[in-house]
Amino acid sequence: MDIQFLYKYAPILLVIIAVIFQYNLFVTPEMLEHTHREILTEVAQVYITKSEFGNMKEQMVDINKKLDKIYDTLINERSSDGINRN
């Protein structure tokens, strides 16, 4: 490399480097980690885990079974009291 070549293109290189730093065109690992943590907290607030979904599904099945038992008990009591006679 010639010194004249370096003197000729040095201002352009400095401008390019300044633009790269000014607009953060390259991401640092710290910035990636910060963004990653933000995404994880946002996802944790909006969505549930697979195990929580499984637990909720089991609870819904239990609730449905209990409602069916209550419904059957009410029908049996009404029919034994003679309320639903045709």
FIKOLKE-352807 format. One record per atom (N, C-alpha, C, O, CB): residue number from 0; residue in three letters; atom name; x, y, z. Coordinates in nm, 4 decimals. Glycine has a CB too. Layout:
   num   residu   atome          u          v          w
   NUM      Ala      CA          X          Y          Z
...
//
This chain:
   num   residu   atome          u          v          w
     0      Met       N     0.0829    -0.1178     0.0000
     0      Met      CA     0.0000     0.0000     0.0000
     0      Met       C     0.0875     0.1243     0.0000
     0      Met       O     0.1888     0.1339     0.0693
     0      Met      CB    -0.0944    -0.0003     0.1201
     1      Asp       N     0.0450     0.2135    -0.0772
     1      Asp      CA     0.1176     0.3389    -0.0906
     1      Asp       C     0.0603     0.4421     0.0066
     1      Asp       O    -0.0590     0.4403     0.0367
     1      Asp      CB     0.1107     0.3911    -0.2363
     2      Ile       N     0.1454     0.5313     0.0551
     2      Ile      CA     0.1029     0.6362     0.1483
     2      Ile       C     0.0044     0.7312     0.0805
     2      Ile       O    -0.0906     0.7777     0.1435
     2      Ile      CB     0.2252     0.7147     0.2012
     3      Gln       N     0.0263     0.7597    -0.0458
     3      Gln      CA    -0.0646     0.8491    -0.1187
     3      Gln       C    -0.2042     0.7880    -0.1296
     3      Gln       O    -0.3050     0.8578    -0.1192
     3      Gln      CB    -0.0091     0.8793    -0.2592
     4      Phe       N    -0.2080     0.6573    -0.1507
     4      Phe      CA    -0.3358     0.5855    -0.1564
     4      Phe       C    -0.4082     0.5967    -0.0234
     4      Phe       O    -0.5293     0.6185    -0.0196
     4      Phe      CB    -0.3138     0.4371    -0.1929
     5      Leu       N    -0.3343     0.5818     0.0853
     5      Leu      CA    -0.3935     0.5919     0.2190
     5      Leu       C    -0.4438     0.7328     0.2463
     5      Leu       O    -0.5527     0.7495     0.3013
     5      Leu      CB    -0.2917     0.5513     0.3257
     6      Tyr       N    -0.3670     0.8342     0.2091
     6      Tyr      CA    -0.4097     0.9732     0.2282
     6      Tyr       C    -0.5331     1.0053     0.1438
     6      Tyr       O    -0.6193     1.0828     0.1853
     6      Tyr      CB    -0.2953     1.0694     0.1926
     7      Lys       N    -0.5405     0.9460     0.0274
     7      Lys      CA    -0.6507     0.9744    -0.0634
     7      Lys       C    -0.7833     0.9181    -0.0110
     7      Lys       O    -0.8867     0.9843    -0.0198
     7      Lys      CB    -0.6204     0.9172    -0.2014
     8      Tyr       N    -0.7803     0.7959     0.0434
     8      Tyr      CA    -0.9042     0.7298     0.0842
     8      Tyr       C    -0.9290     0.7295     0.2354
     8      Tyr       O    -1.0280     0.6722     0.2807
     8      Tyr      CB    -0.9031     0.5890     0.0349
     9      Ala       N    -0.8436     0.7904     0.3122
     9      Ala      CA    -0.8606     0.7941     0.4577
     9      Ala       C    -0.9880     0.8664     0.5006
     9      Ala       O    -1.0580     0.8161     0.5885
     9      Ala      CB    -0.7410     0.8610     0.5216
    10      Pro       N    -1.0219     0.9829     0.4426
    10      Pro      CA    -1.1470     1.0481     0.4854
    10      Pro       C    -1.2716     0.9638     0.4578
    10      Pro       O    -1.3649     0.9613     0.5381
    10      Pro      CB    -1.1612     1.1820     0.4157
    11      Ile       N    -1.2721     0.8966     0.3461
    11      Ile      CA    -1.3867     0.8110     0.3131
    11      Ile       C    -1.3971     0.6960     0.4124
    11      Ile       O    -1.5064     0.6638     0.4591
    11      Ile      CB    -1.3745     0.7561     0.1690
    12      Leu       N    -1.2848     0.6347     0.4447
    12      Leu      CA    -1.2848     0.5264     0.5423
    12      Leu       C    -1.3298     0.5746     0.6799
    12      Leu       O    -1.4029     0.5043     0.7497
    12      Leu      CB    -1.1463     0.4645     0.5518
    13      Leu       N    -1.2868     0.6928     0.7182
    13      Leu      CA    -1.3295     0.7475     0.8475
    13      Leu       C    -1.4798     0.7739     0.8509
    13      Leu       O    -1.5456     0.7493     0.9519
    13      Leu      CB    -1.2536     0.8766     0.8777
    14      Val       N    -1.5333     0.8241     0.7400
    14      Val      CA    -1.6782     0.8486     0.7329
    14      Val       C    -1.7542     0.7163     0.7422
    14      Val       O    -1.8545     0.7075     0.8129
    14      Val      CB    -1.7153     0.9231     0.6012
    15      Ile       N    -1.7083     0.6159     0.6731
    15      Ile      CA    -1.7739     0.4844     0.6765
    15      Ile       C    -1.7697     0.4262     0.8178
    15      Ile       O    -1.8701     0.3742     0.8665
    15      Ile      CB    -1.7063     0.3871     0.5767
    16      Ile       N    -1.6557     0.4347     0.8826
    16      Ile      CA    -1.6429     0.3838     1.0197
    16      Ile       C    -1.7323     0.4628     1.1145
    16      Ile       O    -1.7945     0.4053     1.2039
    16      Ile      CB    -1.4959     0.3907     1.0670
    17      Ala       N    -1.7391     0.5955     1.0953
    17      Ala      CA    -1.8247     0.6783     1.1809
    17      Ala       C    -1.9715     0.6420     1.1637
    17      Ala       O    -2.0459     0.6362     1.2615
    17      Ala      CB    -1.8037     0.8269     1.1500
    18      Val       N    -2.0138     0.6174     1.0395
    18      Val      CA    -2.1532     0.5785     1.0138
    18      Val       C    -2.1828     0.4442     1.0773
    18      Val       O    -2.2898     0.4257     1.1353
    18      Val      CB    -2.1820     0.5730     0.8625
    19      Ile       N    -2.0911     0.3510     1.0675
    19      Ile      CA    -2.1102     0.2182     1.1274
    19      Ile       C    -2.1297     0.2297     1.2779
    19      Ile       O    -2.2187     0.1651     1.3332
    19      Ile      CB    -1.9901     0.1265     1.0965
    20      Phe       N    -2.0488     0.3102     1.3448
    20      Phe      CA    -2.0630     0.3258     1.4893
    20      Phe       C    -2.1850     0.4090     1.5277
    20      Phe       O    -2.2483     0.3824     1.6299
    20      Phe      CB    -1.9385     0.3893     1.5465
    21      Gln       N    -2.2181     0.5087     1.4474
    21      Gln      CA    -2.3285     0.5973     1.4801
    21      Gln       C    -2.4630     0.5247     1.4707
    21      Gln       O    -2.5493     0.5436     1.5564
    21      Gln      CB    -2.3275     0.7187     1.3876
    22      Tyr       N    -2.4812     0.4434     1.3692
    22      Tyr      CA    -2.6079     0.3746     1.3483
    22      Tyr       C    -2.6086     0.2320     1.4023
    22      Tyr       O    -2.7027     0.1570     1.3763
    22      Tyr      CB    -2.6405     0.3727     1.2024
    23      Asn       N    -2.5072     0.1940     1.4754
    23      Asn      CA    -2.4976     0.0603     1.5354
    23      Asn       C    -2.5276    -0.0498     1.4339
    23      Asn       O    -2.6147    -0.1338     1.4564
    23      Asn      CB    -2.5937     0.0487     1.6538
    24      Leu       N    -2.4569    -0.0489     1.3250
    24      Leu      CA    -2.4802    -0.1478     1.2217
    24      Leu       C    -2.4334    -0.2869     1.2608
    24      Leu       O    -2.4809    -0.3863     1.2060
    24      Leu      CB    -2.4125    -0.1059     1.0959
    25      Phe       N    -2.3416    -0.2944     1.3542
    25      Phe      CA    -2.2958    -0.4226     1.4035
    25      Phe       C    -2.3457    -0.4399     1.5465
    25      Phe       O    -2.3349    -0.3487     1.6284
    25      Phe      CB    -2.1411    -0.4336     1.3962
    26      Val       N    -2.3990    -0.5545     1.5750
    26      Val      CA    -2.4580    -0.5808     1.7056
    26      Val       C    -2.3540    -0.6471     1.7947
    26      Val       O    -2.2815    -0.7374     1.7529
    26      Val      CB    -2.5846    -0.6695     1.6929
    27      Thr       N    -2.3490    -0.5999     1.9183
    27      Thr      CA    -2.2571    -0.6602     2.0148
    27      Thr       C    -2.3273    -0.7746     2.0875
    27      Thr       O    -2.4503    -0.7776     2.0916
    27      Thr      CB    -2.2059    -0.5543     2.1163
    28      Pro       N    -2.2536    -0.8672     2.1439
    28      Pro      CA    -2.3161    -0.9765     2.2186
    28      Pro       C    -2.4004    -0.9269     2.3370
    28      Pro       O    -2.5007    -0.9894     2.3715
    28      Pro      CB    -2.2090    -1.0717     2.2688
    29      Glu       N    -2.3611    -0.8165     2.3983
    29      Glu      CA    -2.4390    -0.7621     2.5091
    29      Glu       C    -2.5761    -0.7152     2.4613
    29      Glu       O    -2.6769    -0.7355     2.5290
    29      Glu      CB    -2.3637    -0.6464     2.5756
    30      Met       N    -2.5786    -0.6519     2.3432
    30      Met      CA    -2.7058    -0.6056     2.2873
    30      Met       C    -2.7952    -0.7246     2.2521
    30      Met       O    -2.9165    -0.7204     2.2731
    30      Met      CB    -2.6814    -0.5180     2.1624
    31      Leu       N    -2.7352    -0.8294     2.1990
    31      Leu      CA    -2.8125    -0.9498     2.1677
    31      Leu       C    -2.8694    -1.0136     2.2941
    31      Leu       O    -2.9850    -1.0559     2.2951
    31      Leu      CB    -2.7252    -1.0509     2.0928
    32      Glu       N    -2.7909    -1.0208     2.3989
    32      Glu      CA    -2.8360    -1.0796     2.5248
    32      Glu       C    -2.9499    -0.9970     2.5843
    32      Glu       O    -3.0471    -1.0530     2.6351
    32      Glu      CB    -2.7190    -1.0897     2.6249
    33      His       N    -2.9385    -0.8655     2.5784
    33      His      CA    -3.0429    -0.7774     2.6304
    33      His       C    -3.1739    -0.7989     2.5536
    33      His       O    -3.2803    -0.8111     2.6142
    33      His      CB    -2.9985    -0.6292     2.6212
    34      Thr       N    -3.1655    -0.8034     2.4209
    34      Thr      CA    -3.2839    -0.8265     2.3383
    34      Thr       C    -3.3416    -0.9644     2.3648
    34      Thr       O    -3.4635    -0.9808     2.3700
    34      Thr      CB    -3.2500    -0.8111     2.1897
    35      His       N    -3.2564    -1.0623     2.3813
    35      His      CA    -3.3017    -1.1983     2.4094
    35      His       C    -3.3795    -1.2031     2.5405
    35      His       O    -3.4841    -1.2676     2.5472
    35      His      CB    -3.1823    -1.2947     2.4149
    36      Arg       N    -3.3312    -1.1371     2.6432
    36      Arg      CA    -3.4006    -1.1342     2.7720
    36      Arg       C    -3.5353    -1.0626     2.7612
    36      Arg       O    -3.6333    -1.1049     2.8225
    36      Arg      CB    -3.3133    -1.0656     2.8777
    37      Glu       N    -3.5402    -0.9546     2.6833
    37      Glu      CA    -3.6668    -0.8841     2.6632
    37      Glu       C    -3.7691    -0.9747     2.5956
    37      Glu       O    -3.8860    -0.9774     2.6340
    37      Glu      CB    -3.6451    -0.7572     2.5794
    38      Ile       N    -3.7245    -1.0480     2.4956
    38      Ile      CA    -3.8150    -1.1391     2.4247
    38      Ile       C    -3.8638    -1.2479     2.5187
    38      Ile       O    -3.9822    -1.2816     2.5177
    38      Ile      CB    -3.7451    -1.2017     2.3019
    39      Leu       N    -3.7741    -1.3040     2.6007
    39      Leu      CA    -3.8144    -1.4092     2.6933
    39      Leu       C    -3.9156    -1.3606     2.7959
    39      Leu       O    -4.0106    -1.4324     2.8273
    39      Leu      CB    -3.6934    -1.4647     2.7640
    40      Thr       N    -3.8971    -1.2392     2.8490
    40      Thr      CA    -3.9934    -1.1872     2.9466
    40      Thr       C    -4.1275    -1.1588     2.8809
    40      Thr       O    -4.2322    -1.1825     2.9410
    40      Thr      CB    -3.9396    -1.0599     3.0128
    41      Glu       N    -4.1255    -1.1088     2.7597
    41      Glu      CA    -4.2507    -1.0822     2.6885
    41      Glu       C    -4.3256    -1.2118     2.6581
    41      Glu       O    -4.4476    -1.2183     2.6731
    41      Glu      CB    -4.2229    -1.0059     2.5583
    42      Val       N    -4.2535    -1.3132     2.6162
    42      Val      CA    -4.3155    -1.4424     2.5874
    42      Val       C    -4.3707    -1.5050     2.7153
    42      Val       O    -4.4780    -1.5654     2.7133
    42      Val      CB    -4.2141    -1.5374     2.5210
    43      Ala       N    -4.2987    -1.4911     2.8258
    43      Ala      CA    -4.3449    -1.5474     2.9528
    43      Ala       C    -4.4723    -1.4789     3.0001
    43      Ala       O    -4.5550    -1.5420     3.0660
    43      Ala      CB    -4.2360    -1.5350     3.0596
    44      Gln       N    -4.4899    -1.3522     2.9682
    44      Gln      CA    -4.6111    -1.2814     3.0081
    44      Gln       C    -4.7303    -1.3194     2.9222
    44      Gln       O    -4.8436    -1.3181     2.9703
    44      Gln      CB    -4.5888    -1.1321     3.0012
    45      Val       N    -4.7074    -1.3532     2.7969
    45      Val      CA    -4.8176    -1.3768     2.7045
    45      Val       C    -4.8573    -1.5243     2.6972
    45      Val       O    -4.9761    -1.5560     2.6906
    45      Val      CB    -4.7804    -1.3272     2.5667
    46      Tyr       N    -4.7604    -1.6132     2.6983
    46      Tyr      CA    -4.7877    -1.7549     2.6758
    46      Tyr       C    -4.7628    -1.8364     2.8026
    46      Tyr       O    -4.6924    -1.7927     2.8936
    46      Tyr      CB    -4.7011    -1.8082     2.5609
    47      Ile       N    -4.8226    -1.9566     2.8065
    47      Ile      CA    -4.7988    -2.0474     2.9183
    47      Ile       C    -4.7095    -2.1613     2.8704
    47      Ile       O    -4.6939    -2.1842     2.7505
    47      Ile      CB    -4.9331    -2.1022     2.9762
    48      Thr       N    -4.6515    -2.2317     2.9667
    48      Thr      CA    -4.5641    -2.3428     2.9305
    48      Thr       C    -4.6474    -2.4662     2.8984
    48      Thr       O    -4.7674    -2.4711     2.9258
    48      Thr      CB    -4.4641    -2.3732     3.0442
    49      Lys       N    -4.5826    -2.5640     2.8407
    49      Lys      CA    -4.6514    -2.6867     2.8031
    49      Lys       C    -4.7013    -2.7621     2.9264
    49      Lys       O    -4.8104    -2.8192     2.9243
    49      Lys      CB    -4.5589    -2.7759     2.7206
    50      Ser       N    -4.6222    -2.7626     3.0332
    50      Ser      CA    -4.6646    -2.8313     3.1555
    50      Ser       C    -4.7838    -2.7604     3.2196
    50      Ser       O    -4.8745    -2.8263     3.2704
    50      Ser      CB    -4.5482    -2.8395     3.2554
    51      Glu       N    -4.7846    -2.6261     3.2178
    51      Glu      CA    -4.8990    -2.5530     3.2717
    51      Glu       C    -5.0248    -2.5821     3.1901
    51      Glu       O    -5.1340    -2.5948     3.2455
    51      Glu      CB    -4.8704    -2.4019     3.2735
    52      Phe       N    -5.0088    -2.5924     3.0591
    52      Phe      CA    -5.1233    -2.6244     2.9739
    52      Phe       C    -5.1760    -2.7640     3.0055
    52      Phe       O    -5.2971    -2.7854     3.0112
    52      Phe      CB    -5.0846    -2.6143     2.8251
    53      Gly       N    -5.0847    -2.8588     3.0259
    53      Gly      CA    -5.1274    -2.9942     3.0626
    53      Gly       C    -5.2023    -2.9953     3.1947
    53      Gly       O    -5.3034    -3.0644     3.2080
    53      Gly      CB    -5.0071    -3.0875     3.0709
    54      Asn       N    -5.1539    -2.9196     3.2925
    54      Asn      CA    -5.2220    -2.9117     3.4214
    54      Asn       C    -5.3599    -2.8491     3.4070
    54      Asn       O    -5.4561    -2.8961     3.4677
    54      Asn      CB    -5.1385    -2.8317     3.5209
    55      Met       N    -5.3701    -2.7438     3.3273
    55      Met      CA    -5.5000    -2.6802     3.3064
    55      Met       C    -5.5958    -2.7734     3.2346
    55      Met       O    -5.7155    -2.7744     3.2634
    55      Met      CB    -5.4839    -2.5509     3.2272
    56      Lys       N    -5.5437    -2.8513     3.1417
    56      Lys      CA    -5.6275    -2.9462     3.0691
    56      Lys       C    -5.6811    -3.0531     3.1635
    56      Lys       O    -5.7982    -3.0899     3.1556
    56      Lys      CB    -5.5486    -3.0112     2.9542
    57      Glu       N    -5.5960    -3.1029     3.2528
    57      Glu      CA    -5.6402    -3.2010     3.3528
    57      Glu       C    -5.7467    -3.1419     3.4441
    57      Glu       O    -5.8444    -3.2088     3.4778
    57      Glu      CB    -5.5212    -3.2502     3.4363
    58      Gln       N    -5.7279    -3.0169     3.4841
    58      Gln      CA    -5.8261    -2.9517     3.5697
    58      Gln       C    -5.9590    -2.9360     3.4973
    58      Gln       O    -6.0645    -2.9536     3.5582
    58      Gln      CB    -5.7746    -2.8154     3.6160
    59      Met       N    -5.9559    -2.9037     3.3701
    59      Met      CA    -6.0797    -2.8914     3.2932
    59      Met       C    -6.1511    -3.0251     3.2814
    59      Met       O    -6.2740    -3.0305     3.2880
    59      Met      CB    -6.0505    -2.8357     3.1542
    60      Val       N    -6.0759    -3.1327     3.2641
    60      Val      CA    -6.1365    -3.2654     3.2577
    60      Val       C    -6.2017    -3.2989     3.3915
    60      Val       O    -6.3126    -3.3522     3.3948
    60      Val      CB    -6.0310    -3.3723     3.2202
    61      Asp       N    -6.1332    -3.2678     3.5022
    61      Asp      CA    -6.1901    -3.2919     3.6349
    61      Asp       C    -6.3165    -3.2098     3.6567
    61      Asp       O    -6.4144    -3.2602     3.7117
    61      Asp      CB    -6.0875    -3.2596     3.7434
    62      Ile       N    -6.3153    -3.0854     3.6147
    62      Ile      CA    -6.4328    -2.9993     3.6297
    62      Ile       C    -6.5492    -3.0554     3.5485
    62      Ile       O    -6.6627    -3.0577     3.5959
    62      Ile      CB    -6.4009    -2.8543     3.5853
    63      Asn       N    -6.5213    -3.1006     3.4267
    63      Asn      CA    -6.6277    -3.1583     3.3432
    63      Asn       C    -6.6851    -3.2841     3.4077
    63      Asn       O    -6.8066    -3.3042     3.4045
    63      Asn      CB    -6.5743    -3.1911     3.2022
    64      Lys       N    -6.6011    -3.3690     3.4659
    64      Lys      CA    -6.6498    -3.4900     3.5330
    64      Lys       C    -6.7385    -3.4535     3.6515
    64      Lys       O    -6.8437    -3.5142     3.6714
    64      Lys      CB    -6.5317    -3.5774     3.5798
    65      Lys       N    -6.6966    -3.3551     3.7296
    65      Lys      CA    -6.7754    -3.3130     3.8451
    65      Lys       C    -6.9077    -3.2521     3.8022
    65      Lys       O    -7.0103    -3.2757     3.8660
    65      Lys      CB    -6.6970    -3.2132     3.9295
    66      Leu       N    -6.9068    -3.1743     3.6952
    66      Leu      CA    -7.0320    -3.1172     3.6453
    66      Leu       C    -7.1263    -3.2258     3.5956
    66      Leu       O    -7.2475    -3.2179     3.6158
    66      Leu      CB    -7.0039    -3.0171     3.5332
    67      Asp       N    -7.0707    -3.3268     3.5308
    67      Asp      CA    -7.1538    -3.4389     3.4860
    67      Asp       C    -7.2167    -3.5111     3.6050
    67      Asp       O    -7.3338    -3.5485     3.6000
    67      Asp      CB    -7.0706    -3.5377     3.4024
    68      Lys       N    -7.1399    -3.5306     3.7113
    68      Lys      CA    -7.1934    -3.5959     3.8316
    68      Lys       C    -7.3047    -3.5116     3.8933
    68      Lys       O    -7.4083    -3.5646     3.9335
    68      Lys      CB    -7.0811    -3.6199     3.9352
    69      Ile       N    -7.2831    -3.3808     3.9006
    69      Ile      CA    -7.3858    -3.2923     3.9569
    69      Ile       C    -7.5107    -3.2971     3.8699
    69      Ile       O    -7.6220    -3.3043     3.9220
    69      Ile      CB    -7.3333    -3.1463     3.9686
    70      Tyr       N    -7.4939    -3.2934     3.7402
    70      Tyr      CA    -7.6071    -3.2983     3.6480
    70      Tyr       C    -7.6838    -3.4297     3.6639
    70      Tyr       O    -7.8067    -3.4294     3.6707
    70      Tyr      CB    -7.5589    -3.2817     3.5027
    71      Asp       N    -7.6113    -3.5424     3.6698
    71      Asp      CA    -7.6760    -3.6721     3.6883
    71      Asp       C    -7.7493    -3.6780     3.8216
    71      Asp       O    -7.8602    -3.7308     3.8289
    71      Asp      CB    -7.5731    -3.7850     3.6800
    72      Thr       N    -7.6885    -3.6242     3.9270
    72      Thr      CA    -7.7521    -3.6245     4.0589
    72      Thr       C    -7.8805    -3.5418     4.0565
    72      Thr       O    -7.9819    -3.5843     4.1118
    72      Thr      CB    -7.6553    -3.5698     4.1661
    73      Leu       N    -7.8780    -3.4255     3.9939
    73      Leu      CA    -7.9984    -3.3422     3.9855
    73      Leu       C    -8.1088    -3.4107     3.9062
    73      Leu       O    -8.2259    -3.4040     3.9436
    73      Leu      CB    -7.9653    -3.2077     3.9219
    74      Ile       N    -8.0718    -3.4761     3.7974
    74      Ile      CA    -8.1730    -3.5473     3.7175
    74      Ile       C    -8.2326    -3.6612     3.7972
    74      Ile       O    -8.3540    -3.6816     3.7954
    74      Ile      CB    -8.1122    -3.6011     3.5864
    75      Asn       N    -8.1489    -3.7355     3.8671
    75      Asn      CA    -8.2001    -3.8477     3.9480
    75      Asn       C    -8.2910    -3.7988     4.0596
    75      Asn       O    -8.3934    -3.8613     4.0871
    75      Asn      CB    -8.0840    -3.9284     4.0076
    76      Glu       N    -8.2561    -3.6890     4.1241
    76      Glu      CA    -8.3402    -3.6363     4.2322
    76      Glu       C    -8.4720    -3.5840     4.1787
    76      Glu       O    -8.5761    -3.6039     4.2413
    76      Glu      CB    -8.2674    -3.5255     4.3076
    77      Arg       N    -8.4695    -3.5181     4.0652
    77      Arg      CA    -8.5941    -3.4651     4.0073
    77      Arg       C    -8.6845    -3.5783     3.9640
    77      Arg       O    -8.8061    -3.5705     3.9815
    77      Arg      CB    -8.5645    -3.3729     3.8878
    78      Ser       N    -8.6274    -3.6834     3.9078
    78      Ser      CA    -8.7093    -3.7942     3.8619
    78      Ser       C    -8.7631    -3.8749     3.9816
    78      Ser       O    -8.8739    -3.9280     3.9746
    78      Ser      CB    -8.6280    -3.8850     3.7673
    79      Ser       N    -8.6869    -3.8846     4.0897
    79      Ser      CA    -8.7351    -3.9583     4.2064
    79      Ser       C    -8.8404    -3.8795     4.2849
    79      Ser       O    -8.9231    -3.9388     4.3542
    79      Ser      CB    -8.6181    -3.9932     4.2976
    80      Asp       N    -8.8376    -3.7454     4.2742
    80      Asp      CA    -8.9370    -3.6627     4.3416
    80      Asp       C    -9.0666    -3.6535     4.2597
    80      Asp       O    -9.1674    -3.6039     4.3099
    80      Asp      CB    -8.8802    -3.5223     4.3668
    81      Gly       N    -9.0652    -3.6991     4.1386
    81      Gly      CA    -9.1852    -3.6966     4.0556
    81      Gly       C    -9.2051    -3.5636     3.9845
    81      Gly       O    -9.3153    -3.5354     3.9374
    81      Gly      CB    -9.3060    -3.7271     4.1395
    82      Ile       N    -9.1031    -3.4827     3.9759
    82      Ile      CA    -9.1168    -3.3525     3.9104
    82      Ile       C    -9.1233    -3.3683     3.7580
    82      Ile       O    -9.1948    -3.2942     3.6907
    82      Ile      CB    -8.9995    -3.2603     3.9494
    83      Asn       N    -9.0507    -3.4620     3.7056
    83      Asn      CA    -9.0436    -3.4784     3.5613
    83      Asn       C    -9.1376    -3.5885     3.5110
    83      Asn       O    -9.1030    -3.6604     3.4173
    83      Asn      CB    -8.9009    -3.5093     3.5200
    84      Arg       N    -9.2525    -3.6023     3.5699
    84      Arg      CA    -9.3451    -3.7048     3.5216
    84      Arg       C    -9.4104    -3.6592     3.3927
    84      Arg       O    -9.4438    -3.5422     3.3741
    84      Arg      CB    -9.4523    -3.7365     3.6276
    85      Asn       N    -9.4271    -3.7553     3.3057
    85      Asn      CA    -9.4923    -3.7233     3.1771
    85      Asn       C    -9.6342    -3.7705     3.1767
    85      Asn       O    -9.7049    -3.7527     3.0776
    85      Asn      CB    -9.4172    -3.7857     3.0599
//
